[in-house]
Amino acid sequence: MIDAAIFDLNGTLIDDMRAHGRAWSTIVRELGVDVPAERFERELAGMKHGETFEAVLGRKLPTAEVARLAAHKEALYRELYAPDLRLLPGARELLERLRAEGVRTAIATAAPPENRDFALDGLGIRPLFDAVVGEEAAARGKPAPDLYLAAARALGVAPERSIAFEDAVNGVRAARAAGMRSAAVTTTTSADRLREAGAEFVLPDFAHLPPELEVLLFAAGRVGRLTDPSKGYAT
């Protein structure tokens, strides 16, 4: 039985990866490197800023330089995406159903605080999450499992009783490495690639849940379960 649903943010709850790709492509072009936006959308999604710069440039940048460039990139992203800020179809309804059924919910994202605030407060969905876990809570970005494990700890739920919702190969791999079940939306990546990465369920959006996923999330007898403090997860 599933006790927690943990959501990636970018590309999963909001379909914003094209704006991220454009912003990244613009920033690295200023560094003399021409990288198509699609690479950031599909191959590098979920990494921390320093990891992304290293992957693209082939070298590590000083911490202060990473911070400066990252702030520039994220401000450009918010400017590009602001007119289109909206949830993926069915996302709000799914979150409300999960909360009503007693399933704990969290965000696990490498997005910086400004981007999390931009989306969660801009859409008015922060109250629908028990925890919001960002890059500062994990030593490594996805595909390492750190973010998902940190989210499970924040919820007090065992990873194996959690399901992660993703959109990218790196995210699916991170969830699987954390020992979680996984579902993925096809906003940025094909269903075949997501399944190859280990996604158990693949869906176009949250308004069209596969029947097996519906049963997994909304099994009878869920409401009223308590957390066992001695174990640190739901029973």
C-alpha positions in Angstrom: 0.0 0.0 0.0 1.2 3.5 -0.8 1.4 6.0 2.2 3.1 8.9 0.4 3.0 10.5 -3.1 6.1 12.6 -3.8 6.1 14.9 -6.8 8.8 16.4 -9.0 7.9 20.0 -9.8 9.3 21.1 -13.1 7.9 19.2 -16.1 5.7 17.2 -13.8 3.2 19.4 -11.9 3.8 22.2 -14.4 4.8 21.9 -18.0 7.6 24.3 -18.0 10.7 22.5 -19.2 10.7 24.3 -22.6 11.2 27.5 -20.7 14.0 26.0 -18.6 15.7 24.7 -21.8 15.5 28.1 -23.4 17.0 29.8 -20.3 19.8 27.2 -20.0 20.7 27.4 -23.7 20.9 31.2 -23.4 23.1 31.2 -20.4 25.6 28.6 -21.7 25.8 30.4 -25.0 27.1 33.4 -23.1 29.9 31.1 -21.9 30.7 30.2 -25.5 29.0 26.8 -25.7 26.1 26.1 -28.0 23.8 23.5 -26.5 20.2 22.9 -27.8 17.4 23.5 -25.4 16.2 20.0 -25.8 19.3 18.5 -24.1 18.5 20.4 -20.9 14.8 19.4 -21.1 15.4 15.7 -21.5 19.0 14.7 -20.6 20.0 17.1 -17.8 16.7 17.7 -16.0 16.8 17.2 -12.3 20.5 17.9 -11.8 21.8 20.6 -9.5 23.2 23.8 -11.1 26.8 22.9 -10.6 26.3 19.4 -12.0 24.6 20.8 -15.1 27.4 23.3 -15.8 30.0 20.6 -15.3 28.1 18.2 -17.7 27.9 20.9 -20.4 31.3 22.6 -20.0 33.3 19.5 -19.1 34.8 21.3 -16.0 33.7 22.5 -12.6 33.0 26.2 -12.0 33.8 28.0 -8.8 31.0 28.0 -6.4 30.5 31.8 -6.6 30.4 31.6 -10.4 27.8 28.8 -10.3 25.6 30.9 -7.9 25.8 34.0 -10.1 25.0 32.2 -13.3 22.3 30.1 -11.7 20.5 33.2 -10.4 20.7 34.7 -13.9 19.3 31.6 -15.5 16.5 31.1 -13.0 15.4 34.8 -13.3 15.3 34.3 -17.1 13.3 31.1 -16.7 10.6 32.8 -14.5 10.3 35.7 -17.0 9.8 33.3 -19.9 7.4 31.0 -18.1 5.3 33.4 -16.0 2.6 34.0 -18.8 2.0 30.3 -19.0 2.1 29.3 -15.3 -0.5 26.6 -14.8 -0.8 23.1 -13.4 -0.9 20.0 -15.6 -4.5 18.9 -16.2 -5.9 16.9 -13.2 -3.0 17.8 -10.9 -4.9 19.9 -8.3 -7.8 17.3 -8.2 -5.3 14.5 -7.7 -3.6 16.3 -4.9 -6.9 17.1 -3.2 -8.0 13.4 -3.5 -4.7 12.2 -2.0 -5.0 14.5 0.9 -8.6 13.4 1.5 -7.5 9.8 1.5 -4.8 10.4 4.1 -1.9 9.9 1.6 1.0 12.2 2.6 2.3 14.5 -0.2 5.6 16.2 -0.8 7.6 18.0 -3.5 11.1 16.7 -4.3 12.9 19.1 -6.7 16.3 20.5 -7.5 14.6 23.9 -8.1 15.9 26.8 -6.0 13.6 28.4 -3.4 12.7 31.3 -5.7 11.3 28.9 -8.3 9.5 26.8 -5.8 7.8 30.0 -4.4 7.1 31.1 -8.0 5.1 27.9 -8.7 3.7 26.8 -5.4 2.5 30.3 -4.3 1.7 31.5 -7.8 -0.7 28.5 -8.2 -1.9 28.5 -4.6 -1.0 24.8 -4.0 1.5 25.0 -1.1 -1.2 23.9 1.4 -1.6 20.7 -0.5 1.9 19.4 0.5 3.1 18.1 3.8 6.7 18.9 2.9 8.7 20.7 0.2 12.2 19.4 -0.3 14.7 21.3 -2.4 18.3 21.1 -3.5 19.6 22.3 -0.2 18.4 19.1 1.4 20.4 16.8 -0.9 24.1 16.5 -1.6 23.4 15.3 -5.1 20.7 16.0 -7.7 18.9 13.4 -9.7 19.5 10.6 -10.9 21.0 10.1 -7.4 18.3 9.2 -4.9 19.1 11.9 -2.4 16.1 14.2 -3.0 13.6 11.4 -2.8 15.1 9.9 0.3 15.1 13.3 1.9 11.4 13.8 1.0 10.5 10.4 2.5 12.3 11.3 5.7 10.5 14.6 5.8 7.2 12.8 5.6 8.1 10.0 8.0 7.3 7.4 5.4 9.3 4.4 4.3 10.6 4.8 0.7 9.2 1.5 -0.3 5.7 2.7 0.7 6.0 5.8 -1.5 5.4 6.6 -5.1 7.3 9.3 -7.1 5.7 11.2 -9.9 8.2 12.4 -12.5 8.6 13.5 -16.1 12.3 12.8 -16.8 14.6 9.8 -17.1 16.9 11.1 -14.4 14.0 11.6 -12.1 12.6 8.1 -12.7 16.1 6.6 -12.0 16.4 8.6 -8.8 13.0 7.4 -7.6 13.9 3.8 -8.4 17.3 4.1 -6.7 15.5 5.4 -3.6 13.4 2.2 -3.6 10.2 3.9 -4.6 7.6 3.0 -7.1 7.3 5.5 -9.9 4.9 7.0 -12.3 5.8 9.5 -15.1 4.0 12.0 -17.2 4.9 12.3 -20.9 5.4 16.1 -21.0 9.1 15.9 -21.9 10.0 12.3 -22.6 8.4 9.5 -24.6 6.5 6.7 -22.8 9.1 4.1 -24.1 12.1 6.0 -22.7 10.3 6.5 -19.3 9.5 2.8 -19.1 13.0 1.9 -20.0 14.2 4.1 -17.2 12.0 2.1 -14.8 8.7 3.9 -14.7 6.0 1.5 -13.6 3.1 3.7 -14.7 3.1 6.2 -17.6 0.4 8.8 -18.1 -0.3 11.8 -20.4 -1.4 14.0 -17.4 -3.1 13.6 -14.0 -6.6 13.6 -15.4 -5.9 10.2 -17.0 -4.6 7.8 -14.3 -4.1 4.2 -15.4 -6.6 1.9 -13.6 -3.9 0.1 -11.8 -2.5 3.3 -10.5 -5.9 4.5 -9.4 -6.3 1.3 -7.3 -2.8 1.7 -5.8 -3.4 5.2 -4.7 -7.0 5.0 -3.5 -7.3 1.6 -1.9 -10.0 1.2 0.7 -9.2 1.6 4.3 -6.5 4.2 4.0 -8.0 7.0 6.1 -7.1 7.1 9.8 -3.7 5.3 9.6 -1.3 6.7 12.1 2.5 7.2 12.0 4.4 4.9 14.4 7.0 7.2 15.9 9.3 4.3 16.9 9.6 3.3 13.2 9.4 6.7 11.7 6.9 5.8 9.0 3.2 5.1 8.6 1.6 1.8 9.6 
